[in-house]
Amino acid sequence: MNPGTHSLVPRAPALSWWMLVITTLAILMTSVDHQILPAVLPQISEDFGLSPDQAGLINSVYFAGLVGGGILFGYLSDRIGSGYRRTWTWNVAMLFGIIGGALTFGMAGSFAAFLLLRIPMGISRGGSEPVNVAMVAEWWPKEHRGFAVGVHHTGFPLGQFLAGALIALVLGAGDWRHAFLVIPLLGIPVVIWQSFIGRQKKQAKLYGQIKAMGKTPPQEELSTKGDGTMWGPVKEALKHANVRWSVLLCFLFLWGEAGAVTFLTTQFADFGMNTADAILVSGASGLTGWIGQVVWGTLSDKLGRKFSISFLIIGWVVTLLAMIFIHDLTSAWIVLLAWGLFRNAPFPVLYALLVDSTPKAAGTSMGLMIGVAMGVSGIFASAVSGIVVTHLGFTWHYIILALICLVGFIPLARITETVAVAVKKDKE
């Protein structure tokens, strides 16, 4: 059981804060990586003479690598060892992206070569995230785990905005291949810094400081490994009901997100919004996304993971239904900024829940959630939403997405609360 906290102000040693900076920068890098392809796809299509079907295949290959990387590296990080040992697994996952970006710049002379190089980029994107989250959770006092994971996740919205500026700068001085050099330029310093901080002596020092502050160390031991059997971490993860139900809950959120974002610009174009405004406002949720992640991650340490997710489900339902009433640029900004307060917030809370529930298989648990939930939702969500929009229109599109989010209360009811102060408050 995570003890939780009665305070909203986090207290932790300096090493915890440094690890939070490093892991946030790592998430920022993966977020930038995720934005590069959509930004330069027109230039790639023109350079290689791609049809729309071939252009779509690029993202499918990347997505397949992402799903495989999430499951594989999450599992490996538990087999090799938690705590400081996760640094080794994480560095390898990051190197996949760094090398893939460098090779894309230097060797993507044909469409086939470019397509193959999307595989290591996807593996890195999917593989680094579960290990990254486990690391930040294992270097912060238990009492403030939700806060740490929430702040760490702000790398996603920050990366979305930084990506545009970086890519525009690069394209001003070179072609689309140069854009992929952004990944090694960001990633190499982060890997070096992590290799310096994520060491056994540093972790031992940190745990002593956490105890001296009257806080609870993230783990009983500095590092643990799987039980020795090949499927040990997987069995450890799947035997806990919280993992199984969290995967389903995450799937429902990701379905709602994919369904909404895929057709936003199409909806805006239907009532006459120009392309530039439609593209700009479609990313408005990123402006407020970091707020929801920090606030609800922090509140989950005090009010409980389940209460926080309950509130977020309601917020998702209300803002998705509000998208029905978008009719001009002003209403689009208002609704999407409101959605941003809820859009990304469930994921750090669910991550914190999984680390609470399966500390010895945290990487595998989160890898399964990323791989299975993101993979299955990615395959079906956009296709189903396209059918709904075509035959029933945008009103029913958003009603159905809101109902999908409401279904989230079913798996949430089966999840066991992991924060002690919230359990105690409920009993009182």
Buried (B, 14 or more C-beta within 10 A) or exposed (E): EBBBBEEEEBBBBEBBBBBBBBBBBBBBBBBBBBBBBEBBBEBBBEBBEBEEEBBEBBBBBBBBBBBBBBBBBBBBBBBBBBBBBBBBBBBBBBBBBBBBBBBBBEEBEEBEEBBBBBBBBBBBBBBBBBBBBBBBBBBBBBBBBBBBBBBBBBBBBBBBBBBBEBBEEBBEEEEBBBBBBBBBBBBBEBBEBBEEBBEEEBBEEBBEBBEEEEBBBBBEEBBBBBEEEEEBBBBBBBEBEBBBBBBBBBBBBBBBBBBBBBBBBEBBEEEEBEEEBBEBBBBBBBBBBBBBBBBBBBBBBBBBBBBBBBBBBBBBBBBBBBBBEBEEBEBBBBBBBBBBBBBBBBBBBBBBBBBBBBBBBBBBBBBBBBBBBBBBBBBBBBEBBBEBBEEEEBEEBBBBBBEBBBBBBEBBEEBBBBBBBBBEBEEE
